[in-house]
């Protein structure tokens, strides 16, 4: 079950953002700013984060509010899956990140694998689309995110750490390291192994 207060915060923020995108009346713009302030204060109380930190999460957002897109790659070699260790939380995840403008999802996920691991992949195949809000990722984010999972074929390359990634490795399904639960869940990885073994339709949930 999702926290209804978190969902109300998201809805208030979305209403404020959409209102500011389409309204020209200065009094209406003031009211939409007030709605945004209320949503920030609510999320601050719910999360324990300072109001200023919450405001910074929303500062880049303008125009009509839409979900963000997170791309994740499943790369399996010798029945082991590629994982990278994030310096931010010292935990492991599937290589991936935000989708970029002027880039297809397939191009984006291949780029992310190269940037985060040093490996070149191709033939990305979409296997799942997940609404982050209805799965137990931690922590809860104050904006909406769709997660796209792909299976990619390893072509070449070698592991290369960088400013975001401290370690790179392949792991068996039953020997996973501590996962970065903000980015990936154990069931995500099991799902990728299942899709790699069987011909299944794309999962949407």
Beta strands, then each sheet from edge to edge (+ up, - down):
strand 1: 68-77
strand 2: 80-86
strand 3: 92-93
strand 4: 96-98
strand 5: 119-131
strand 6: 145-157
strand 7: 165-171
strand 8: 203-204
sheet 1: 3+ 2- 1+ 4-
sheet 2: 3+ 2- 1+ 6+ 5- 8-
sheet 3: 3+ 2- 7+
end
